[in-house]
């Protein structure tokens, strides 16, 4: 299965995080996408940790100096999940 690549370098900065979260929220459990950015998206990681705690995996694939690539995966649902957590 090929993962989607979301290159946000050409997207206006104010629109980047909403687009990234929309892409993440559209993923099936266990699926992932690769984010390409022009700077270290560390603030985005902290936003994910605050808003999607325990529901994502973050793996750097490339760390600058000009391009950063991060694989962001949606965690698989646990067996105890009632189906309402998203």
HELIX and SHEET records of a PDB file:
HELIX    1   1 UNK A   13  UNK A   25  1                                  13    
HELIX    2   2 UNK A   42  UNK A   51  1                                  10    
SHEET    1   A 4 UNK A   4  UNK A   7  0                                        
SHEET    2   A 4 UNK A  32  UNK A  37  1                                        
SHEET    3   A 4 UNK A  68  UNK A  74 -1                                        
SHEET    4   A 4 UNK A  56  UNK A  63 -1                                        
END                                                                             
